[in-house]
Amino acid sequence: MSVRPRAPRPAEVRDEVMDAAYAFGWTVVRKMPERAARAAFAALADRTWQRHGPGVRQLERNLCRVLGKDAVDDEVRVLSKKVLRSYFRYWLEVFRLPEYDRDRIVGRMRITGQEKIFANLGSGRGVVLALPHMGNYEHAGAWLVHQGHPFTTVAERLKPESLFDRFVAFRESLGMEVLAHKGASAYGRMAQRLRAGGAVCLVVDRDLTDSGVDVEFFGATARMPAVSAALAVQTGAALIPVTLWYEGDDWGARVHEEVRVPGTGGRQEKIQAMTQELARAFEEGIAAHPEDWHMLQRVWVDDPPVSRR
């Protein structure tokens, strides 16, 4: 008796397509002439913007919050197109970053305030660098490694497993230690690295867990991860916000002032207050460079889901 092979489920097909697309990026796109690759990704960005799917509509809602508008208008639409161009540039650079040499990564970074990072690490104190989804944080990580400071980060566990493995391999090739996003073991490993005087980098402007804290963000309540503040409270590491953007063909970054642990209050109160201070720093950076905030997902708790239409 023969058994007919099971047909692949739609989700399985989608996962395989995604994995193949990323494999294409890290092989073919990585080796394309740069001018042609930039033109292709700009065209993809414009096509995505024109289709005005759920992600773009959510982006425009988010931009309305940043600009203080009640509804999407021409200004928001123009800005959302710029964001899509910036976002697709990020992905182009992700695929091509392994080809960039040290001179390009370091020499074309326009950064201010980096002495706050180096002073703490130089004294043997751990540092938690907290970032929003802005500019190219993969490049910023490569820049930090080239400054002589390898660091630890986390990655969301993607499906299929092969896609997650590709991202881990990519980041490890740049000199990062990458931990799976979920689980107490990742938190413990990061705390260990910080106590040893190392650096941890985390993107924390959107909560992917059920343990986030509510903060005021552009005048409304948003939920952000508590992990960066919790690590600073527990280990004594410096918590330092960093915001990123693009400056023409170069990369821009601002290292903000350290978010210090409050002198009074319980542990949870301190974490809440510090996460709120992170939100304030992110507000400054995003307001200055809204075209480079790549947030196509829901952030504010009172935002209804976007229709799939």
Buried (B, 14 or more C-beta within 10 A) or exposed (E): EEEEEEEEEEEEEEBBEBBEEBEEBBEEBBEBEEEEBBEBBBEBBBEBBEEEBBBBBBBBBBBBBBBEBEEBEEEBBEBBBBBBBBBBBBBBBBBBBEEBEEEBBBEBBEBEBBEBBBEBBEEEBBBBBBBBBBBBBBBBBBBBBBBEBBBBBBBEBBEBEBBBEBBBEBBEEBBBBBBEBEEEEBBEBBBEBBBEBBBBBBBBBBBBEEEBBBBEBBEEEBBBBBBBBBBBBBBEBBBBBBBBBBBEEEBBBBBBEBBEBBEEEEEEEBBBBBBBBBBBBBBEBBBEBBBBBBBBBBBBEEBEEBEEE
